[in-house]
């Protein structure tokens, strides 16, 4: 069972399509994150998942339970994914690692 499932999520801002059918699953024991060029809608997807934005269409499921359209980021009394407004002070640059590479601790 996926920890998080995003299915055919669409979001529009005043008629402008920001997301059109975004879908992905986050499986247990994996590290998952969006990649892409500037203006690829990575932050928009993150804001939908963390419920800062409510999608116009589509489905969000957490641990097999549908996350209903609500401004409250809670599911069955449990908090939803956290959303940080900005990086912590003193946070350094994150260097990319390739699969199989020796990454710094």
C-alpha positions, 0 to 999 in steps of 0.5 A: 500500500502506498503511503501517499497516492495522488491521482489525476489531480488538476488545479486552476487559478482563475482559469489558468491550468496549473496542474493537469492530471498529476499522478504519482505514488510514494511507496514505503521505504523510498525517497521520493521528490519532484525534479524538473526545470524552473516553472515545472509546477513542483511547488504547486504539487507540494502545496496540493499534497500539504493541503495549502491548495485544494485541487479542483479535480482528482484524488489524494489518498494517505495510507489507503484513505481518501483525504477529503477536500478540506482546508484542515490538514488532518486525517482521522485526527492525525496531522497531515504532512508538514509544510514549512514556510522557508528553509531553516536558518543556517541550512546549507546547500543540498548536493545531489547524489546519483544512485550507487554513489557514495553520498556524504552523511 
